[in-house]
């Protein structure tokens, strides 16, 4: 019963995130196709780079012919805010301390907003 309640709460909290991600995902896919990036490359990019802004910056830099090192450094600097967001969430009492590194990997602006509003 408790698990069903948590799943329901998670779906309710995650719905606004879905609404925010869907148009970004479609736009990224269309832009990736327009610069001749394969479906597999687009999938890998999305699987490893969760921040939408970084995906678009990386895609633009890739299309401009900029090297992988420069793209990686730029994306890292752009995503540095996620370290700060992860540190803020780590202080929340409702997170299992052993799962914090895993949870931190998936922090985005949207998930941070949802998680930071939860009491605890």
N, C-alpha and C positions, 0 to 999 in steps of 0.2 A: 504494500500500500504506500509506504514512504517513497519507494523508488518511482512509482507512477506519478506521485505528486511532484517529485523533483524533475522528472521528464517533462511533465506538463508545464512547470514553471520555466524550464529551460527553453521549451518551444515558444512560450509566450514572450520571454525576454529576447529570444533570438530572432523573432519575426522582423522587427525593425532593421536588424542587421542584414537579413536576407533582402529586404526591400532596397537597402543601400548598395549591396554588393551586385545585385543582378544587372542593373544598367552599366555599371563599371565593367563587369565581366564581358558583357556583350560588346561594349565599345572597344575593350582591349582586343578581343578576338577579331573584330573587324579591322582594326588598325594593324594587328599582327599579320593578317592575311594580305593587307594592302602593301606591306613592305616585304612580302614573300618569305615570311617565317612559317615553317611547317607546323602542322597540328601538334606533333610531338614536342617541338621546341617551345611552342606556346604553352602546352600543358606543363612542361618542366619549369618554365619561367614562372607560371602561376603557382606551381606546387612548392617552389622554394622561395619565392618573393611574395610575401603576403600583402605588402603595402601597395595599394593601388597607385599612389603617386610615384613610387619607385619603379613600378612596372612600366608606367608611361615614360618616365625619364630614361630608363634602361632601353626601352624600345626605340625611342628617339635617338639615343646615342648610338645604338647598334646600327640603325639605319644610316646615320651620318658617317659610319665607318670608324668610330672611335674604338680603341682597343679594350679588351676584356678587363685589364687591370684598372684602367680609368673608370670604366663602368662600375666595377665592383667597389672601388673607393667612393665614388659618388653615391651609389646606392647605400653603402654603409653609413656615410655621413648623413644622408637624408633620413635614414632609419634610426639614427642614434636616439631619437626621442623615445623609441620603444624600450630602451634600457631604463629610462626614467619612469615610464609608465609601469614597467614590470616591477621595479623597486617599490613603487607606490602600492601596487596590488599585493606584493609579498607580505605587506604588513597586515593585510586583512586576515581576520581570525578564521574565516570559513574555508580557507585553502589548506589542504594537506601539505605539510612542509616538504614531504618527499616529492610531491608533484610540481613544486614551483618551477624547476627548470623546464619541465615539459609545457606547463601552462604559459610560461614566459615566451616560449618559441612561437606561440600562436597569438600573441597580443597584437592587435591592430587598433587604430583609433576607435573604431566602432565597438569592438569587444571591450576595450578599456572603458568606454562610456557606460556600457551596460553593466560591467562588473563593478565599477566604482560606485554605482548608485545603490548596490545591494548593501543592506545593513550588516555590520559585523566587524 
